[in-house]
Amino acid sequence: MIVGIGIDVLEIERVIDMLQRYGERFKKRFFSSEEMDIVKDLPQKMAGRIAGKEAIYKALSPSEIGLRWREIKILEKNGKPVVSLSGKTLKVSNEKGIKALYISISHTSNIAVAVAVAEG
């Protein structure tokens, strides 16, 4: 049974601006070292992952406060994005009875979009 759906769209230019402004601080706020190996400083990939994290957050519940971006990891398995949760985000997911999270990410040269589905 589907218990949540989330979607997010992010302009890649916003990520480029944040990288220029904050550099490593920006990257460390959003990405684990495993994720950094995947995105390789590419703004399109970063934007896709950030949109993915926001979509997952929305699928879990837009009213939850205190969830951290680094508690939502979007890794890869066989070239496909997979979700790994930790900390309070994992606790919220378990409390809501979520058994699986699915994510799809796409981008053009200008925007990134992600859709997440939470299944319980």
NORDA-V903026 format. One record per helix or strand of 3 or more residues. SS is the DSSP state (A for helix, B for strand). FROM is the first residue (numbers start at 1). TO is the last residue. If there is no record, write none. Layout:
# NORDA-V903026
ss = {SS & SS}
from = {FROM & FROM}
to = {TO & TO}
This chain:
# NORDA-V903026
ss = {B & A & A & A & A & A & B & B & A & B & B}
from = {2 & 12 & 24 & 33 & 43 & 69 & 72 & 80 & 87 & 100 & 111}
to = {11 & 22 & 30 & 39 & 60 & 71 & 77 & 85 & 95 & 107 & 119}
